[in-house]
């Protein structure tokens, strides 16, 4: 399966840190995503998160875009055609993620980048319809970095039939080739919080504005976990929707 890296074991007082299963990008790895996230975000952000980085189930079937930047091995969650309309090993991927959550959970939320972000955004909707993650607790929140909607009608009609209610934080890059699909994805969430950045398809660093928004998102989740109440994502009340 490859390495599974669990970060941030240090305690943070009485505050309950939200625990995220992190799904990496296409033909990368859990270790690469760990470097992308923990290596870029400030310590006082990552210390408030309990992050579990998992490798996808399938070895890369072709060249990785990160060759020469990050070392192998590389993995992919499922395979797809050129138009991203037909998927191979998709059901196996969903089953694998559920087994990860059973074995290493419970998890409060999902954090995904690129292919992992597309999955992370769709899973709450599939779970709500009883089509995925049926043996694990409800996904309470998601962090979507460079994500998009599934384009296959067979998946989209199931994942986005109703707006997804869980709190969601979306990173959208001005130069990202998935910027437009990422904007379209926002329509599938009840109350998405959006952090925009000037970069391309990457996990961005946090500037002052995005750091404030990230900390606000975390505070709301932490408060909810500490009280055991239903997560509330009314960011519009705070004027934080971009």
Buried (B, 14 or more C-beta within 10 A) or exposed (E): EBEBBEBBEEEBEEBBBBBBBBBBBBBBBBBBBBBBBBEBBEEEBBBBBBBBBBBBBBEBEEEBBBEEEBEBBBBBBBBBEEEEEEBEBBEEBBBBBBBBBEEBBEBBBBBBBBBBBBBBBBBBBBBBEEBBBEEBEEBBBBBBBBBBBBBBEEBBEBBBEEEBBBBBBBBBBEEBEBBEBBEEBBEBBEBBBBBBBEBBBBBBEBEEEBBEBBBBBBEBBBBBBEEEEEBEBEBEEEEBEB
